[in-house]
Amino acid sequence: MSDVQRDQRTNTIEHLDWWDCVARYDRPHTLFFADPPYWETEGYGVDFPLSAYEALATAARSINGTLIITVNEHPEMRRVFDGLPMQSVPIVYTVGGGDNQAARSELIIGNWSGGWPAPPGLTAQTGLEF
């Protein structure tokens, strides 16, 4: 059995509006990952106003499952997600391939209590070290 077939037995991939997906699958054992368009950047072709980030922050504070969000390091994003566990990490953007690289920072935001590091169960569930 291939890795893809094995993953399909335990994972669900949907093409829904983020809120519809959260409403449908929110359970204490559910892990959500949200990577919305970066605030005040161009080129996504998707309307994602500040109110959508605020709704995402409200969801993070109220859902039963675990939510991990990645956004660009920006004072407005820090304000919107204030009070949630948040960590800034360095990232190198490659724009258009080649040598067009730019060093930036990204915020990783969670909704678990206790701040960083993430709870051991989440680390085991995702296979990631936070």
C-alpha positions as CSV (number, residue, x, y, z in Angstrom):
1,M,0.0,0.0,0.0
2,S,1.4,3.4,-0.9
3,D,1.9,6.2,1.6
4,V,-0.9,8.2,-0.2
5,Q,-3.3,5.4,0.2
6,R,-2.4,4.9,3.8
7,D,-2.9,8.7,4.5
8,Q,-6.3,8.6,2.8
9,R,-7.5,6.1,5.4
10,T,-6.9,8.5,8.3
11,N,-7.0,12.1,6.8
12,T,-9.7,14.1,5.1
13,I,-8.9,16.8,2.5
14,E,-11.7,19.2,1.7
15,H,-12.2,22.0,-0.7
16,L,-14.5,24.2,1.4
17,D,-14.5,27.7,2.8
18,W,-12.4,27.6,5.9
19,W,-15.3,28.3,8.2
20,D,-17.5,25.6,6.7
21,C,-14.7,23.1,7.2
22,V,-14.2,24.1,10.8
23,A,-18.0,23.9,11.4
24,R,-18.2,20.5,9.8
25,Y,-15.2,18.8,11.5
26,D,-14.6,20.6,14.8
27,R,-14.0,18.0,17.5
28,P,-11.6,17.9,20.4
29,H,-9.3,15.5,18.4
30,T,-9.3,17.5,15.1
31,L,-6.2,19.4,14.0
32,F,-6.8,22.3,11.6
33,F,-4.1,24.1,9.7
34,A,-4.8,27.6,8.3
35,D,-2.4,29.4,5.9
36,P,-4.4,32.5,4.8
37,P,-3.0,35.1,2.4
38,Y,-0.4,37.2,4.0
39,W,-1.8,40.6,5.2
40,E,-1.0,43.6,3.0
41,T,0.6,41.5,0.2
42,E,-0.3,41.4,-3.4
43,G,-0.7,38.6,-5.9
44,Y,-3.0,36.1,-4.2
45,G,-6.0,37.0,-6.2
46,V,-8.2,36.1,-3.2
47,D,-10.2,38.6,-1.2
48,F,-9.2,38.1,2.5
49,P,-10.0,41.3,4.4
50,L,-9.0,42.1,8.0
51,S,-12.4,40.9,9.1
52,A,-11.6,37.4,7.9
53,Y,-8.4,37.3,10.0
54,E,-10.5,38.5,13.0
55,A,-13.0,35.7,12.3
56,L,-10.2,33.2,12.2
57,A,-8.9,34.5,15.5
58,T,-12.4,34.2,17.0
59,A,-12.6,30.7,15.8
60,A,-9.2,29.8,17.3
61,R,-10.4,31.1,20.7
62,S,-13.7,29.1,20.6
63,I,-13.4,25.8,18.7
64,N,-12.9,22.4,20.3
65,G,-10.1,21.3,18.0
66,T,-6.5,22.5,17.7
67,L,-5.8,25.2,15.2
68,I,-2.4,26.2,13.8
69,I,-2.3,29.4,11.8
70,T,0.6,30.8,9.8
71,V,0.6,34.5,8.8
72,N,3.3,37.1,7.9
73,E,5.0,38.9,10.8
74,H,3.0,42.2,10.9
75,P,1.9,44.4,13.8
76,E,-1.7,44.1,12.7
77,M,-1.5,40.3,12.7
78,R,0.0,40.4,16.2
79,R,-3.0,42.6,17.3
80,V,-5.6,40.4,15.7
81,F,-4.2,37.2,17.2
82,D,-3.2,38.7,20.6
83,G,-3.6,36.4,23.5
84,L,-3.1,33.2,21.5
85,P,0.2,31.3,21.7
86,M,2.4,32.9,19.0
87,Q,6.0,32.4,17.8
88,S,7.9,34.3,15.2
89,V,10.2,32.2,13.0
90,P,12.6,33.3,10.2
91,I,11.7,32.4,6.6
92,V,13.2,33.0,3.2
93,Y,10.8,33.9,0.5
94,T,11.7,33.0,-3.1
95,V,9.8,35.2,-5.5
96,G,9.8,34.1,-9.1
97,G,12.5,31.6,-8.7
98,G,16.2,32.2,-9.2
99,D,18.0,34.6,-6.9
100,N,15.0,36.6,-5.9
101,Q,15.1,35.8,-2.2
102,A,14.1,37.9,0.8
103,A,14.5,37.1,4.4
104,R,11.4,37.7,6.4
105,S,9.6,36.4,9.5
106,E,6.4,34.4,9.8
107,L,4.1,34.0,12.8
108,I,3.0,30.5,13.9
109,I,-0.1,30.9,16.0
110,G,-1.9,28.2,18.0
111,N,-5.0,27.9,20.1
112,W,-3.7,25.6,22.9
113,S,-3.4,26.7,26.5
114,G,-0.1,27.2,28.1
115,G,1.8,28.9,25.2
116,W,5.0,27.5,23.8
117,P,6.1,24.8,23.5
118,A,3.1,23.1,22.1
119,P,1.6,20.2,24.1
120,P,3.4,16.9,23.7
121,G,0.2,15.3,22.2
122,L,0.2,17.9,19.5
123,T,3.8,17.3,18.7
124,A,3.1,13.6,18.5
125,Q,0.0,14.1,16.4
126,T,1.7,16.4,13.8
127,G,5.2,14.9,13.9
128,L,6.5,18.5,14.2
129,E,8.6,20.0,16.9
130,F,7.2,23.4,18.0
